[in-house]
Amino acid sequence: GKNAFKNRLSRKISARFGFFAGEKFFNKRHFLSLIAGDPCRTFVPSSNRYVKLSPMNELKVIAAPRQKSLPKALLLAVGFLISTIQVFGQGWEKYYGTGADDYFQAVIQTRDHGFVAAGYSQGGVPGTNSQMFAIRTDVDGSRIWEGYYGQGWSQQANSIIETADKGFLLLGTMRNTQPSKSDVFLVKIDKKGKFQWSKQYGGINGHDGGHRIIRTENAGGYLLVGFTESFGNGGNDIFLVKIDEQGNQQWSKTFGGAGDDAGKAALEISDGYLVTGSVENPATASSDIYLLKVDFDGNEQWHKFFGFDGLDEGNDLELLNDGNVALAGILEFDAFLLKATLAGDTIWTKTLGNSLEDKGYDLLEKNNGDLVLTGSTDVNGSANVLLASTDANGNLLWLTNHGRELFIDEGHVTTPTIDGGFITAGYTSNLLSGVGNDAVLTKTGAQGSIYSNHLQGKVIIDNDDQCDLDPGEPGLNDWIVKATSPNDTFFGTTDTNGFFDITLDSGTYNVTLLVKNEYWESCVAGWNITFTHAYDTITRNFPVNALVDCSLLDV
């Protein structure tokens, strides 16, 4: 039957290409990447850029029509791709929303090359202020599942990590009731997004919250980084909580002064942990970037301040291949990079962005030692997502910003992807409507660029032979549309309704339909289209005629 055929195919792919045999879903772009030996730039599934959130459901495997013909068609397309084009990583931008306020605060790439993003939503569960939520997508950002978590009035996720059982831990903040104080909140879900357990940490005398979770190799378990008002020296203090694999607290520590302090990120080194955040500096009476060293039991060994008289924040840390550490944050109104030794001694500093307001939230190191910073930058009075890269010495290599006019766009975290590019999670907000924010995933190439133009349309059976799209004419599933420019070639596939959506760079393209076999004929030989600027959409349809009389249209 179909299931037996699918299982045999999966085993063959696993044996030949090292595919993860335990995975339950089949992504055509991933399949082509495995065949070609490189991630595909040009083969993207049809999808809408805006994804409406709905109640969580389980991952389901749905057998496509004409199951046995699908692998053959894919193999033919693969042969065509390998023989005619070079394949690379492609960018895209997708919005996920409920109509209320939705935010992404964290994202990771999963074993199947897809993504899991986490944040919070105010539209997922009626009767609550906000719910912690997570979304799993395939490699092209198409939703596989989503889940809302939390039993209280308000919850949000700020960090996510994959666990050994292929599940995930979400760390953030929870308030049980509107008047109650918040706690550090940890949720464990399985690989399909099903809730397994949750834990709360903190006291009853103040607000507490979690910003980052890291795995600890030295002692097993995890380290939680956040803030506490319940314990410490007054105001908010940096809050470290060490837990085991089941979320049981092993120890907790606080650091800071009488002002409002917070821990944002941590990393493990050979003899303890480095922590960054913001702490009120007694010497300047202002909030400064804070770098803290503790041993494996959480005992302080040293701390250092970086900053000026304004409000400064340390938001992320990265352990570098050369044995040093890099820190990303905000220095007054600039995105800030710092490279230091493991003893906290400054090697160099760098500010990035324009002359207005810029923020640095997240940092990663590429295999070649280059650094990539994520944040926001002010462009014509509204925030855009900022991506910038420097070499190991702090010299700027490239800087890009992504966003729409009259929108606020921020990137909170970026993760490297298997194709050499990046995935950024954040949010977007319309300045004119003022109603609802959407969570955003932005997939970029190796230089931080995305393709924001959309070629959309349908492949349909032209029942009246008029070579146009009429109401009621059925769409054709799994057909391939090709868009060719002088420099690049892109492909897209149709969904069950015959709809396709291909993200493209600006430029001129010849768009054609790859007819499946000799039993079909496209009414349109092709379209010539031109995108002159970003964030544009062009619609072109492909009416198709059947050349044989087949009652099931299974040709």
Secondary structure as UniProt FT lines:
FT   HELIX           2..17
FT   TURN            21..22
FT   HELIX           28..36
FT   STRAND          43..45
FT   STRAND          50..52
FT   TURN            67..68
FT   HELIX           69..84
FT   STRAND          92..97
FT   STRAND          102..109
FT   TURN            111..112
FT   STRAND          115..121
FT   TURN            126..127
FT   STRAND          130..137
FT   TURN            139..140
FT   STRAND          143..149
FT   STRAND          154..162
FT   TURN            164..165
FT   STRAND          168..175
FT   TURN            178..179
FT   STRAND          182..189
FT   TURN            191..192
FT   STRAND          195..201
FT   STRAND          208..215
FT   TURN            217..219
FT   STRAND          222..228
FT   STRAND          237..243
FT   TURN            245..246
FT   STRAND          249..255
FT   STRAND          262..269
FT   TURN            270..271
FT   STRAND          272..281
FT   TURN            282..285
FT   STRAND          286..294
FT   TURN            296..297
FT   STRAND          300..306
FT   STRAND          312..319
FT   TURN            321..322
FT   STRAND          325..331
FT   TURN            332..333
FT   STRAND          334..340
FT   TURN            342..343
FT   STRAND          346..352
FT   STRAND          358..365
FT   TURN            367..368
FT   STRAND          371..379
FT   TURN            380..381
FT   STRAND          382..390
FT   TURN            392..393
FT   STRAND          396..402
FT   TURN            405..406
FT   STRAND          407..416
FT   TURN            418..419
FT   STRAND          422..430
FT   TURN            431..433
FT   STRAND          437..444
FT   TURN            446..447
FT   STRAND          453..461
FT   TURN            463..464
FT   TURN            471..472
FT   TURN            477..478
FT   STRAND          480..484
FT   STRAND          489..493
FT   TURN            496..497
FT   STRAND          499..504
FT   STRAND          507..514
FT   TURN            518..519
FT   STRAND          520..522
FT   STRAND          527..531
FT   STRAND          537..539
FT   STRAND          542..546
FT   TURN            551..552
//
